[in-house]
């Protein structure tokens, strides 16, 4: 192995699983440690696993972080579309008749843009809220990664009214420290959907960047109500909520 050209050795190492690279190969010698820590090996692994694309910039400072973040990317919101009733949603405020889960498209509603979404949450005649707090370490995003790389934290939500009723909607997302101190925050304006709306689904999104060290939790909260104060569930509809950590 010592006589192999470095480029060939990188190709051999790139075929190995990540735990073997980090816990085994990296400890063999200084040369192997430098190769495992270097960009060339991780660029090759990204190429082999189809992780390169428009987001994989040539000047990426840490391709190892890019690889891990790309492989781990998933929606950290649990039960985003009501398939499990209100499971995983905490701090639930049930104004009026409270939250309800309905099947798409619903009365006076419109189908969702993605066929993978089948249900939504709907609010009532007084303000309804619900929240989730995501523990980033539990999800596998270690402290050094969050403090130094500060990967993008991308938040998305979808909301809609029904054609026969007006409603209100609001989103608030906070990045929290170990002690639950607010380090960064995004709060949308209160969106007013008029009574004569077409029931179209609208996506709202925000990307947190350069938020500083110390982020350990993400708190996602949304809610709304109708504006006619009708008994039942004529308020804003929400579904497809997501929080992702991205390169």
CORLINVEN-V500373 format. One record per residue. RES is the residue in one letter. SS is DSSP state (hx for helix, st for strand, lp for the rest). PHI is phi in degrees with one decimal (999 if undefined). PSI is psi in whole degrees, 0 to 359 (* if undefined). Layout:
BEGIN
[[RES;SS;PHI;PSI] [RES;SS;PHI;PSI]]
END
This chain:
BEGIN
[[X;lp;999;329] [X;lp;-64.7;333] [X;lp;-88.3;355] [X;lp;-70.4;141] [X;lp;-59.9;147] [X;hx;-60.5;323] [X;hx;-63.4;323] [X;hx;-71.6;321] [X;hx;-62.6;321] [X;hx;-61.5;319] [X;hx;-64.0;323] [X;hx;-68.0;314] [X;hx;-62.8;325] [X;lp;-66.0;343] [X;lp;-82.5;350] [X;lp;-87.1;152] [X;lp;-63.4;151] [X;hx;-57.9;316] [X;hx;-58.2;323] [X;hx;-66.2;322] [X;hx;-64.1;312] [X;hx;-80.4;324] [X;hx;-98.5;346] [X;lp;-120.2;291] [X;hx;-59.8;322] [X;hx;-62.8;338] [X;hx;-95.0;358] [X;lp;-66.5;308] [X;lp;-163.2;173] [X;hx;-61.4;321] [X;hx;-63.0;313] [X;hx;-66.5;322] [X;hx;-60.6;316] [X;hx;-64.0;323] [X;hx;-68.4;318] [X;hx;-67.2;327] [X;hx;-83.8;347] [X;lp;-83.3;166] [X;hx;-73.8;325] [X;hx;-58.0;316] [X;hx;-63.4;318] [X;hx;-77.3;330] [X;hx;-62.0;317] [X;hx;-64.8;317] [X;hx;-63.6;320] [X;hx;-61.4;317] [X;hx;-64.7;316] [X;hx;-63.2;327] [X;lp;-102.7;12] [X;lp;68.4;31] [X;lp;-95.9;357] [X;lp;-87.4;155] [X;lp;173.7;203] [X;lp;-61.3;329] [X;lp;-79.9;345] [X;lp;-90.0;84] [X;lp;-73.2;147] [X;lp;-62.9;333] [X;lp;-97.1;20] [X;lp;-57.1;128] [X;lp;-72.0;327] [X;lp;-138.4;97] [X;hx;-70.7;335] [X;hx;-64.8;315] [X;hx;-62.5;319] [X;hx;-59.0;317] [X;hx;-61.6;309] [X;hx;-62.5;315] [X;hx;-65.4;322] [X;hx;-66.5;319] [X;hx;-69.5;327] [X;hx;-88.7;351] [X;lp;-58.8;124] [X;lp;-160.8;167] [X;lp;-76.6;120] [X;lp;-85.8;351] [X;lp;-78.5;127] [X;lp;-91.8;141] [X;lp;54.1;58] [X;lp;-74.5;344] [X;lp;-122.9;13] [X;lp;80.3;14] [X;lp;-67.3;339] [X;lp;-115.7;38] [X;lp;57.7;233] [X;lp;-103.1;16] [X;lp;-55.9;139] [X;lp;78.7;350] [X;lp;-94.4;127] [X;st;-114.1;180] [X;st;47.7;45] [X;st;-78.0;126] [X;st;-109.1;114] [X;st;-102.6;74] [X;lp;-70.4;153] [X;lp;62.2;234] [X;lp;-90.7;8] [X;lp;80.7;180] [X;lp;-68.9;150] [X;st;-143.3;149] [X;st;-105.8;132] [X;st;-129.4;160] [X;st;-85.1;141] [X;lp;-68.6;146] [X;lp;-85.6;351] [X;lp;76.8;167] [X;lp;-62.2;133] [X;lp;52.0;34] [X;lp;-115.6;186] [X;lp;-135.9;148] [X;lp;-62.4;151] [X;lp;-78.2;150] [X;lp;-60.0;334] [X;lp;-107.3;134] [X;lp;-71.9;348] [X;lp;-76.9;344] [X;lp;-98.3;127] [X;lp;-119.3;344] [X;st;-136.1;168] [X;st;-149.3;162] [X;st;-93.9;143] [X;st;-131.6;143] [X;lp;-98.0;175] [X;lp;-119.0;203] [X;lp;-85.9;356] [X;lp;-126.6;165] [X;lp;-61.0;129] [X;st;-115.0;134] [X;st;-134.3;156] [X;st;-154.8;155] [X;st;-143.0;159] [X;st;-133.9;141] [X;st;-113.1;122] [X;st;-99.2;124] [X;st;-88.9;107] [X;lp;-65.0;324] [X;lp;-66.7;319] [X;lp;-60.9;327] [X;lp;-82.3;359] [X;lp;100.5;10] [X;lp;-100.7;98] [X;lp;-71.3;162] [X;hx;-60.8;315] [X;hx;-61.3;320] [X;hx;-61.0;312] [X;hx;-68.5;327] [X;hx;-81.4;326] [X;hx;-100.5;307] [X;hx;-73.2;328] [X;lp;44.1;63] [X;lp;-61.6;158] [X;st;-63.0;139] [X;st;-113.8;111] [X;st;-106.3;127] [X;st;-114.7;134] [X;st;-137.5;150] [X;st;-151.5;157] [X;st;-124.7;138] [X;st;-140.2;157] [X;st;-158.6;155] [X;lp;-100.7;186] [X;st;-115.9;153] [X;lp;-63.9;338] [X;lp;-100.9;10] [X;st;-153.4;144] [X;lp;-87.9;161] [X;st;-158.9;171] [X;st;-121.0;152] [X;st;-144.4;145] [X;st;-150.9;145] [X;st;-125.1;138] [X;st;-140.0;124] [X;st;-127.6;133] [X;st;-125.4;140] [X;st;-96.0;126] [X;st;-117.2;151] [X;lp;-84.5;182] [X;lp;-54.6;323] [X;lp;-94.1;15] [X;lp;68.9;21] [X;lp;-74.4;145] [X;st;-81.7;118] [X;st;-99.2;333] [X;st;-157.9;152] [X;st;-149.1;141] [X;st;-125.4;126] [X;st;-130.4;122] [X;lp;-70.8;161] [X;lp;-64.1;158] [X;lp;-73.1;114] [X;st;-82.6;128] [X;st;-106.4;120] [X;st;-102.5;120] [X;lp;-70.4;164] [X;lp;-64.0;329] [X;lp;-95.5;36] [X;lp;-78.0;168] [X;lp;-97.3;9] [X;lp;67.6;17] [X;lp;-70.2;147] [X;lp;-82.9;135] [X;st;-121.8;134] [X;st;-93.9;138] [X;st;-120.4;140] [X;st;-146.5;157] [X;st;-151.6;142] [X;st;-118.1;123] [X;st;-88.2;126] [X;lp;-134.4;153] [X;lp;46.9;51] [X;lp;-91.0;358] [X;lp;88.6;167] [X;lp;-75.3;161] [X;lp;104.4;355] [X;lp;-72.0;124] [X;lp;-125.7;340] [X;st;-137.8;154] [X;st;-122.9;126] [X;st;-108.7;118] [X;st;-109.1;125] [X;st;-137.4;136] [X;st;-144.4;167] [X;st;175.2;186] [X;st;170.4;193] [X;st;-165.9;173] [X;st;-86.8;169] [X;lp;-109.8;3] [X;lp;-103.8;350] [X;lp;58.1;43] [X;lp;-87.6;137] [X;lp;-63.5;139] [X;lp;113.1;214] [X;lp;-128.6;80] [X;lp;-113.2;7] [X;lp;-83.2;191] [X;lp;-64.2;148] [X;st;-108.2;138] [X;st;-133.4;147] [X;st;-166.9;173] [X;st;63.6;28] [X;st;-65.8;145] [X;st;-152.4;147] [X;st;-132.6;123] [X;st;-128.1;147] [X;st;-105.1;121] [X;st;-127.9;157] [X;lp;-61.3;*]]
END
